[in-house]
């Protein structure tokens, strides 16, 4: 028996980007564990999701060879073909489509998936630019928060996780670190042990009484009036830091004027909470130093999301809660890293039409679209499980005149509707570099086993397609090792170069800030043009801080679809979420004569989901919760939460409005 251990880095879509130690026994992965190799936050433990990732690598649904559809679309019948045949057929279809309708009739569709810097927005973008394909605008997550944080602060580095224990007040707004970045939890526990007051704003209570001091069960979409009501309280009680605002911020008055319209009583009523809770939160925040805001991405998932993020990120500025370790805010810390892609690929142009990926269903079913959508190339995502208006997406994918290619690790709901399925490597079978967006670390990813079957990484697939279409550009000749070396050499850590040998060993490099961890307005400052906080970001449009209520008399319950402890978005849904549940408050269940475990139908004008009821006071009344990313097989009628989510988008960044879904629930009459 032979046994080897390898260092590598987790590439899954999570802020933590953990350092891993992989044990390979007789050529097969036997253990995945947290590593102690310089990562600032992993500390030797990882989530159960990734610890079981070998189940995906060796799963019966793993795509091992290129496949071609043989039956009707949706039948799930495929035959094995060679890579040469697959690439030739794709190239032939793309060429024919370009000749008849132009390159914009080809739609690349992608998100972050489980890829790092090599596999997303490098050679893939270069290839699609070469053929003049339409451009996919990523809006399913982080579009509003990114736009606002960039315009307000220039993505100033946020408070590091290990400085959280220095705070005396921590506000967790729209974030659940117990499932979506678990390495923050030890620091929260230490902060609580040190006496910090911890509050959470979320429609669900994700914490025990011993973990937090205050839970604010805000109604979905009402984060904006809640934030404005808090600011109103500060104005009324002369708690604003006028000196800090005058010196370090601009355009505060429109935010203050908007807040003046929202008394704590009015804001609390709209948010569905008591005025006393709002005032306790506002008073404690104002009186505490250091005070820390951890803003998450749950805030943005509604029509008011971008406006809410701007108001929330303005709060520490209005109080001047900067300049001290443990004080300020944290959102995404990806701005600490920069990859100069032009140095790798040159200044190539791509001016084709853009499409908002949230509106995929609308796009695929638009008979007036010019040019029409004739080909779809899906990689790094599973849109059937993750994109709003699921039934519309499925209808579009079932079109006989749409040529769909899916590059995927396992046979997902989307892959089952493809014409060609290409086998993709997992992060345990490839060279990659992953930068964190929470921890201040980036890590090398090395193959710990050979690729299963004939699986290939993204860069190899797009290189093969480029060559098949007759492109002789140098990037189409590079192998994965060359890509790895070029990205490693081009990645900057707070302006400083990376260390290629560290990445080649699958190890971690941390970001070096002058004087230790970043201290906002200490050793890091806004990266805006004038170096000041912009409290009226242009992305807010013509009606900044205006609240738009979402109501439906026929569908009175707000549906949220948060992250869960079984999947990472839709990844691992092939084995890790066998049964779909909807969580409902006891009062709402009683009013509908629903008991725990009942089969129910959750419905609105877009469709319905048949699943089982889970009754819990963890979710507030008026709100129901269904997990994000569940696969169709987990539901009784093969429809999941995105069936009920509208294709409407946020004015800020075009972000998806998942939490604007309004539904009703009733008992499901099961056949006898």
C-alpha positions in Angstrom: 0.0 0.0 0.0 1.4 3.4 -1.0 0.3 6.7 0.6 1.1 10.2 -0.4 0.1 13.6 1.0 -0.3 16.8 -1.1 -0.9 20.4 -0.3 -3.5 22.2 -2.4 -6.1 25.0 -2.1 -9.9 24.8 -2.2 -11.4 26.5 -5.2 -15.1 26.3 -4.2 -17.2 29.5 -4.2 -16.6 30.5 -0.6 -14.8 33.5 1.0 -12.4 31.3 3.0 -10.4 29.6 0.2 -9.0 27.0 2.6 -5.6 25.3 2.6 -6.0 21.6 2.2 -4.0 18.4 2.8 -5.0 15.6 0.6 -4.1 12.0 1.3 -3.9 9.7 -1.7 -3.7 6.0 -1.0 -3.0 3.6 -3.9 -3.7 6.3 -6.4 -7.1 7.2 -4.9 -8.1 10.1 -2.7 -8.7 8.7 0.8 -8.9 11.9 2.9 -9.4 15.7 2.5 -8.5 17.7 5.5 -7.5 21.3 6.5 -3.8 22.0 6.3 -1.5 24.0 8.5 0.6 25.6 5.8 0.5 29.4 6.4 -3.2 30.1 5.7 -4.3 32.9 8.1 -7.7 31.4 8.8 -8.0 27.7 7.9 -6.4 26.6 11.2 -6.5 22.9 10.3 -10.3 22.5 9.9 -12.6 22.6 6.9 -16.3 22.3 6.1 -17.9 18.8 5.8 -18.9 19.7 2.3 -15.3 19.8 1.0 -14.1 17.0 3.3 -16.5 14.7 1.4 -15.6 16.1 -2.0 -14.0 12.8 -3.1 -17.5 11.5 -3.4 -18.0 13.8 -6.3 -14.7 12.8 -7.9 -15.7 9.1 -7.9 -19.5 9.5 -8.2 -21.5 7.4 -10.5 -22.8 10.5 -12.2 -19.3 11.8 -13.0 -18.8 12.8 -16.6 -15.8 10.8 -17.8 -15.9 11.1 -21.6 -17.4 13.4 -24.2 -21.1 12.6 -24.8 -23.5 13.3 -27.6 -27.3 13.4 -27.1 -29.1 10.5 -28.9 -32.7 10.8 -27.7 -35.1 13.7 -27.6 -34.0 16.7 -25.5 -34.6 16.1 -21.9 -34.6 12.3 -22.2 -31.1 12.1 -20.8 -29.9 9.6 -23.4 -26.3 10.0 -24.6 -23.6 8.1 -26.4 -19.9 8.3 -25.9 -17.8 10.0 -28.5 -14.1 11.0 -28.8 -12.7 14.4 -27.9 -11.7 14.8 -31.5 -15.3 14.2 -32.7 -16.8 16.5 -30.0 -14.5 19.4 -30.8 -15.0 19.0 -34.5 -18.8 19.0 -34.1 -18.8 22.0 -31.9 -16.5 23.9 -34.3 -18.6 23.0 -37.2 -21.9 24.1 -35.6 -20.3 27.3 -34.3 -18.9 28.1 -37.8 -22.3 27.5 -39.4 -24.1 29.7 -36.9 -21.5 32.5 -37.3 -21.9 32.3 -41.1 -25.7 32.5 -41.0 -26.5 34.7 -37.9 -23.2 36.1 -36.8 -21.1 35.4 -33.7 -23.6 37.1 -31.3 -26.0 34.1 -31.9 -23.5 32.1 -29.7 -24.0 32.7 -26.0 -21.2 31.7 -23.5 -22.8 31.2 -20.1 -20.7 30.9 -17.0 -20.2 31.9 -13.4 -17.4 31.1 -10.9 -18.1 27.5 -10.4 -15.2 25.7 -8.7 -12.6 27.5 -10.8 -9.7 29.8 -10.0 -7.9 32.4 -12.1 -6.9 30.0 -15.0 -10.4 28.7 -15.7 -12.5 31.8 -15.8 -12.3 35.0 -17.8 -8.9 34.3 -19.4 -8.7 32.0 -22.5 -12.4 31.5 -22.4 -13.0 35.2 -22.9 -10.2 35.4 -25.5 -11.8 32.6 -27.5 -15.4 34.0 -27.4 -14.0 37.4 -28.3 -12.3 35.8 -31.3 -15.6 34.4 -32.6 -17.6 37.5 -31.8 -19.9 35.8 -29.3 -22.3 37.6 -27.1 -21.0 38.7 -23.7 -22.4 37.2 -20.5 -22.7 39.7 -17.6 -22.4 37.9 -14.3 -25.3 39.1 -12.1 -26.5 36.1 -10.1 -24.4 37.2 -7.1 -22.3 40.2 -6.0 -23.2 42.5 -8.9 -24.8 45.2 -6.8 -22.4 44.9 -3.8 -19.4 45.0 -6.1 -20.7 48.1 -8.0 -21.5 49.9 -4.7 -18.3 49.0 -2.9 -16.2 50.0 -5.8 -17.9 53.4 -6.2 -18.1 54.2 -2.5 -14.7 52.9 -1.3 -12.8 51.7 -4.3 -12.9 48.3 -2.8 -10.8 49.4 0.2 -9.5 46.2 2.0 -11.8 45.3 4.8 -11.2 44.2 8.4 -9.3 40.8 8.5 -11.1 37.9 10.1 -8.5 37.6 12.8 -9.1 41.2 13.9 -12.8 40.5 14.6 -12.1 39.6 18.3 -10.8 43.2 18.8 -14.2 44.6 18.1 -16.6 45.5 20.9 -19.6 45.5 18.5 -20.1 43.3 15.5 -23.1 43.6 13.1 -23.6 40.7 10.8 -26.0 41.9 8.1 -27.2 39.5 5.4 -24.6 36.9 6.1 -24.6 33.4 7.7 -21.0 32.4 8.5 -22.2 29.1 10.0 -22.7 27.8 6.5 -21.1 30.1 4.0 -17.7 30.9 5.6 -17.2 28.9 8.7 -13.8 30.1 9.5 -15.2 33.4 10.7 -17.0 31.6 13.5 -14.0 31.0 15.8 -13.3 34.7 15.7 -16.9 35.5 16.5 -16.8 33.2 19.5 -13.6 34.8 20.7 -15.1 38.2 20.3 -18.1 37.2 22.3 -15.8 35.7 24.9 -14.1 39.1 25.0 -17.4 40.8 25.7 -18.4 42.0 22.2 -22.1 42.7 21.5 -23.0 40.7 18.3 -26.1 41.4 16.3 -27.5 39.6 13.2 -29.9 41.1 10.6 -31.5 38.3 8.7 -35.0 36.9 8.0 -33.7 33.6 9.5 -32.2 33.3 13.0 -29.1 31.3 12.2 -27.6 31.6 15.7 -28.2 30.3 19.2 -28.7 32.8 22.1 -25.2 32.0 23.3 -23.7 33.1 20.0 -25.3 36.5 19.5 -27.0 39.2 21.6 -29.6 40.5 19.2 -31.4 39.1 16.1 -33.2 41.5 13.8 -35.7 39.4 11.7 -36.0 41.9 8.8 -38.5 41.2 6.1 -36.9 40.4 2.8 -36.3 43.6 0.8 -36.7 45.9 3.8 -33.0 46.2 4.6 -33.0 49.7 3.1 -35.7 51.3 5.3 -34.1 49.5 8.3 -30.7 51.1 7.6 -32.3 54.5 6.9 -34.3 54.2 10.2 -31.0 53.6 12.1 -29.4 56.6 10.4 -32.5 58.7 11.3 -32.0 57.7 14.9 -28.4 58.8 14.8 -29.3 62.2 13.3 -32.0 62.8 15.8 -29.8 62.0 18.7 -26.7 63.9 17.4 -24.6 60.7 17.1 -23.1 61.4 13.7 -19.3 62.1 13.5 -19.5 65.4 11.5 -15.7 65.9 11.6 -15.0 62.5 10.0 -17.7 63.0 7.4 -16.5 66.5 6.5 -12.9 65.4 6.2 -13.2 61.9 4.6 -16.6 61.7 2.8 -18.5 63.5 0.1 -22.2 63.7 -0.8 -23.5 62.7 2.6 -26.6 65.0 2.4 -28.7 62.9 0.0 -28.3 59.9 2.3 -29.2 62.0 5.4 -32.2 63.5 3.6 -33.4 60.0 2.6 -33.0 58.9 6.2 -35.0 61.9 7.5 -38.1 60.3 5.8 -37.7 57.1 7.9 -38.4 57.5 11.6 -37.5 54.5 13.7 -41.1 53.7 14.1 -41.9 53.8 10.3 -38.8 51.9 9.4 -39.4 49.2 12.1 -43.0 48.7 10.9 -41.9 48.4 7.2 -39.1 46.0 8.3 -41.5 43.9 10.4 -39.6 44.4 13.7 -40.2 46.3 16.9 -39.0 50.0 17.2 -37.2 48.9 20.4 -35.0 46.5 18.6 -34.1 49.0 15.9 -33.2 51.6 18.6 -31.2 49.1 20.6 -29.2 48.2 17.5 -28.6 51.8 16.6 -27.7 52.9 20.1 -25.3 50.1 20.7 -23.6 50.5 17.3 -23.1 54.3 17.9 -21.7 53.8 21.5 -19.3 51.0 20.7 -15.6 51.3 19.7 -14.2 49.4 17.8 -17.4 48.7 16.0 -17.4 46.4 13.0 -19.9 45.8 10.2 -19.8 42.5 8.3 -22.0 43.0 5.2 -23.0 39.9 3.3 -24.5 39.2 -0.1 -28.0 38.3 1.2 -28.7 42.0 1.3 -28.6 42.5 -2.4 -31.0 39.8 -3.5 -34.0 42.0 -4.1 -35.0 45.1 -6.1 -33.9 47.4 -3.2 -30.6 45.5 -2.7 -28.2 48.0 -4.3 -29.8 50.9 -2.5 -29.6 49.0 0.8 -26.0 48.1 0.4 -25.1 51.8 -0.2 -27.0 52.9 2.9 -25.5 50.1 5.0 -21.9 50.7 3.9 -22.5 54.3 4.6 -23.2 53.6 8.3 -19.6 53.2 9.5 -18.7 56.4 7.6 -21.4 58.4 9.3 -20.2 57.3 12.7 -16.5 57.5 11.9 -15.9 53.9 13.0 -12.5 53.7 11.3 -8.8 54.1 12.1 -8.6 51.4 14.8 -8.0 47.6 14.6 -11.3 45.8 14.6 -13.2 48.9 13.4 -14.8 49.6 10.0 -16.4 47.1 7.7 -15.8 43.9 5.7 -17.5 42.8 2.5 -15.4 41.3 -0.3 -11.6 41.5 0.1 -10.8 40.4 -3.4 -9.6 44.0 -4.2 -6.3 43.1 -2.4 -5.4 41.0 -5.4 -4.9 42.0 -9.0 -4.2 40.0 -12.1 -3.1 42.0 -15.2 -4.7 39.9 -17.9 -3.5 42.2 -20.6 0.1 41.2 -19.9 -0.9 37.6 -20.5 -3.3 37.9 -23.4 -2.5 41.4 -24.8 -5.2 44.0 -25.3 -7.8 42.1 -27.2 -11.2 43.7 -28.0 -14.7 42.3 -27.4 -17.5 44.6 -28.2 -20.3 42.2 -28.9 -23.7 42.7 -27.3 -24.1 42.0 -23.6 -26.8 39.9 -21.9 -27.7 39.7 -18.3 -27.3 36.1 -17.2 -30.3 36.5 -14.7 -32.6 36.8 -17.8 -31.5 33.6 -19.4 -35.0 32.2 -19.6 -36.3 35.4 -21.2 -33.4 35.4 -23.7 -33.8 31.8 -24.8 -37.5 32.2 -25.4 -37.4 35.6 -27.1 -38.6 35.0 -30.7 -37.8 38.6 -31.6 -34.2 38.5 -30.4 -31.8 39.7 -33.2 -29.7 37.8 -33.8 -31.4 34.9 -32.2 -29.8 32.7 -29.5 -28.7 29.6 -31.6 -25.9 28.2 -29.4 -25.3 28.1 -25.7 -21.9 27.1 -24.1 -22.3 26.5 -20.4 -19.3 26.1 -18.1 -18.6 26.9 -14.4 -22.3 26.9 -13.5 -25.5 24.9 -13.5 -28.2 27.4 -14.6 -31.2 25.0 -14.4 -30.5 24.9 -10.6 -29.4 28.5 -10.0 -31.1 30.9 -12.4 -34.4 32.6 -11.8 -37.6 31.3 -13.5 -36.4 27.7 -13.8 -39.3 26.6 -16.0 -38.6 29.3 -18.5 -34.9 28.3 -18.6 -35.9 24.7 -19.1 -38.3 25.6 -21.9 -35.5 27.5 -23.6 -33.0 24.6 -23.3 -35.6 22.2 -24.8 -35.7 24.2 -28.1 -34.8 21.9 -30.9 -33.0 24.7 -32.8 -30.7 25.6 -29.8 -27.3 23.9 -29.8 -26.2 23.5 -26.2 -22.7 22.4 -25.0 -22.1 21.9 -21.3 -18.6 21.4 -19.8 -19.2 19.8 -16.5 -17.8 17.5 -13.8 -21.0 15.5 -13.1 -24.3 15.1 -15.0 -26.2 18.1 -13.6 -29.7 19.2 -14.4 -28.3 21.5 -17.1 -26.1 18.8 -18.6 -29.1 16.5 -19.0 -30.6 19.0 -21.4 -27.4 19.5 -23.5 -26.6 18.3 -27.0 -22.9 17.8 -26.2 -21.5 17.2 -22.7 -17.8 17.6 -22.2 -16.0 16.1 -19.1 -14.4 18.6 -16.8 -11.7 18.1 -14.1 -12.3 18.9 -10.5 -9.9 21.1 -8.5 -8.2 17.9 -7.3 -7.1 17.1 -10.9 -5.8 20.4 -12.2 -3.3 23.2 -12.0 -5.0 26.4 -10.7 -4.5 29.5 -8.6 -7.3 30.6 -6.3 -7.5 34.0 -4.6 -9.8 34.4 -1.6 -12.4 37.1 -1.3 -12.7 36.8 2.4 -9.3 35.7 3.8 -6.2 37.6 2.7 -4.7 34.7 1.0 -4.3 33.0 -2.4 -3.1 29.5 -3.0 -1.7 27.2 -5.6 -3.8 24.2 -6.7 -2.0 21.1 -8.0 -3.3 17.8 -9.3 -3.2 15.2 -6.6 -4.5 12.5 -8.9 -4.5 12.1 -12.7 -7.7 13.4 -14.4 -10.5 10.9 -14.2 -11.5 9.5 -17.5 -10.9 12.0 -20.3 -11.7 15.1 -18.2 -10.0 18.4 -19.2 -9.7 21.8 -17.6 -11.3 24.9 -19.2 -8.2 26.2 -20.8 -7.5 23.0 -22.6 -11.1 22.9 -24.0 -11.0 26.5 -25.3 -7.5 25.9 -26.7 -8.7 22.9 -28.7 -11.8 24.8 -30.0 -9.6 27.7 -31.0 -7.3 25.5 -33.0 -10.2 23.7 -34.6 -11.6 27.0 -35.8 -8.2 27.8 -37.4 -6.8 30.3 -34.8 -3.1 30.0 -34.5 -2.7 32.7 -31.7 -0.1 31.7 -29.2 -2.5 31.4 -26.2 -4.2 28.5 -28.0 -0.9 26.6 -28.0 -0.2 26.9 -24.3 -0.8 24.0 -22.0 -2.1 24.2 -18.4 1.4 24.4 -16.9 2.3 27.4 -19.0 -1.0 29.1 -18.0 -0.3 28.3 -14.4 3.2 29.9 -14.6 1.9 33.0 -16.4 -0.9 33.6 -13.9 1.4 33.0 -10.9 3.9 35.5 -12.3 1.1 38.1 -13.0 -0.8 38.0 -9.7 -0.2 40.9 -7.4 -0.8 40.9 -3.6 -1.6 44.5 -2.6 0.7 45.6 -5.4 3.5 43.1 -4.6 4.4 40.1 -6.7 3.4 36.5 -6.0 5.7 33.6 -5.4 5.5 31.0 -8.1 7.3 28.3 -6.2 4.8 28.6 -3.3 1.9 28.1 -5.7 3.6 25.2 -7.5 3.7 23.3 -4.1 0.0 23.9 -3.6 0.7 26.3 -0.7 -0.6 29.6 0.4 0.7 33.1 0.0 -0.8 35.9 2.2 -1.2 39.6 1.6 1.3 41.9 3.2 -0.1 45.2 4.4 2.3 47.7 5.8 2.0 47.5 9.6 0.2 44.1 9.8 -3.5 43.5 9.0 -5.3 46.3 7.1 -6.7 49.1 9.3 -9.2 51.2 7.4 -8.0 54.8 7.5 -4.9 53.6 9.3 -2.8 51.8 6.7 -5.4 51.4 4.0 -7.7 54.1 2.6 -10.5 54.4 0.0 -9.2 53.7 -3.5 -11.5 56.2 -5.1 -10.3 59.0 -7.4 -10.2 61.6 -4.6 -9.4 59.2 -1.8 -12.7 59.9 -0.1 -15.8 57.9 0.7 -18.5 58.5 -2.0 -21.8 58.4 0.0 -23.9 58.9 -3.2 -22.5 56.3 -5.6 -23.6 56.9 -9.2 -24.8 53.3 -9.6 -27.9 54.2 -7.5 -29.3 55.9 -10.5 -31.9 58.6 -10.7 -33.8 57.6 -7.5 -31.1 57.0 -4.8 -32.3 55.4 -1.6 -35.9 55.1 -2.8 -37.7 52.0 -1.3 -39.7 49.8 -3.7 -42.1 47.5 -1.8 -42.9 44.1 -3.3 -46.4 42.9 -2.5 -48.8 40.2 -3.7 -52.2 39.7 -2.1 -52.5 36.3 -3.7 -49.0 35.2 -2.6 -48.4 36.7 0.8 -45.3 34.9 1.9 -41.8 36.1 1.0 -39.5 33.2 -0.2 -35.8 33.3 0.5 -33.3 30.8 -0.8 -30.2 31.1 1.3 -27.0 29.0 1.3 -27.1 25.8 3.3 -24.7 23.4 5.0 -25.0 20.7 2.3 -24.1 22.4 -1.0 -21.9 25.2 -2.3 -24.5 26.9 -4.6 -25.6 23.8 -6.6 -22.3 21.9 -6.3 -22.5 18.6 -4.6 -26.3 18.4 -5.2 -25.7 15.0 -6.9 -25.4 13.3 -3.5 -25.7 15.8 -0.7 -29.3 17.0 -0.8 -31.7 14.1 -1.3 -35.0 15.7 -0.1 -36.2 19.2 -0.6 -37.9 21.0 2.3 -39.5 24.4 2.7 -39.1 26.0 6.2 -42.2 27.8 7.5 -42.9 29.6 10.8 -45.3 27.7 13.2 -47.9 30.5 13.0 -47.9 30.4 9.2 -48.1 26.6 9.2 -51.0 26.5 11.7 -53.0 29.1 9.6 -52.7 26.6 6.7 -53.3 23.4 8.7 -49.7 22.2 7.8 -47.8 20.0 10.2 -44.1 19.1 10.1 -43.3 16.7 7.3 -46.4 17.4 5.3 -46.1 17.3 1.5 -46.9 20.8 0.3 -47.1 22.9 -2.8 -45.3 26.2 -2.8 -46.7 28.3 -5.7 -47.0 31.6 -7.5 -47.7 32.9 -11.0 -44.4 31.4 -12.3 -45.0 27.8 -11.2 -45.0 25.5 -8.2 -42.7 23.4 -6.1 -43.8 20.2 -4.4 -41.7 19.4 -1.4 -42.0 18.8 2.4 -42.7 21.2 5.1 -40.2 21.9 7.9 -41.8 23.9 10.7 -39.4 26.1 12.6 -39.4 29.4 14.4 -35.9 30.0 13.0 -37.6 31.7 10.1 -39.8 34.6 10.9 -43.5 34.8 10.2 -44.4 35.9 6.7 -41.3 34.3 5.3 -40.5 30.8 4.0 -37.1 29.5 3.2 -36.0 26.9 0.6 -32.3 26.1 0.1 -30.3 27.6 -2.8 -29.0 25.4 -5.5 -31.1 22.2 -4.9 -31.3 19.8 -7.8 -34.6 18.9 -9.5 -34.5 15.3 -8.3 -34.7 16.5 -4.7 -38.3 17.8 -5.2 -41.5 15.8 -5.6 -42.3 17.4 -8.9 -38.7 18.1 -10.1 -39.0 21.9 -9.6 -36.9 23.8 -7.1 -36.8 27.3 -5.5 -35.7 29.1 -8.7 -39.0 28.1 -10.3 -40.6 30.7 -8.1 -38.1 33.5 -8.5 -38.7 36.3 -11.0 -36.3 37.4 -13.7 -36.5 41.0 -12.5 -33.2 42.7 -11.9 -31.8 45.4 -9.6 -31.2 48.8 -11.0 -27.7 48.6 -9.5 -25.5 46.2 -11.5 -28.5 44.3 -12.9 -28.4 41.9 -10.0 -30.8 39.0 -9.6 -33.8 39.6 -7.2 -34.3 36.1 -5.8 -35.8 37.3 -2.6 -38.5 39.2 -4.4 -40.3 35.9 -4.9 -43.8 36.0 -3.2 -45.5 32.7 -2.8 -48.4 30.8 -1.1 -48.3 27.3 0.5 -50.9 24.7 0.7 -51.1 21.0 1.5 -50.3 18.8 -1.4 -52.9 16.2 -2.3 -50.9 13.1 -2.9 -52.2 10.3 -5.1 -53.4 7.4 -3.2 
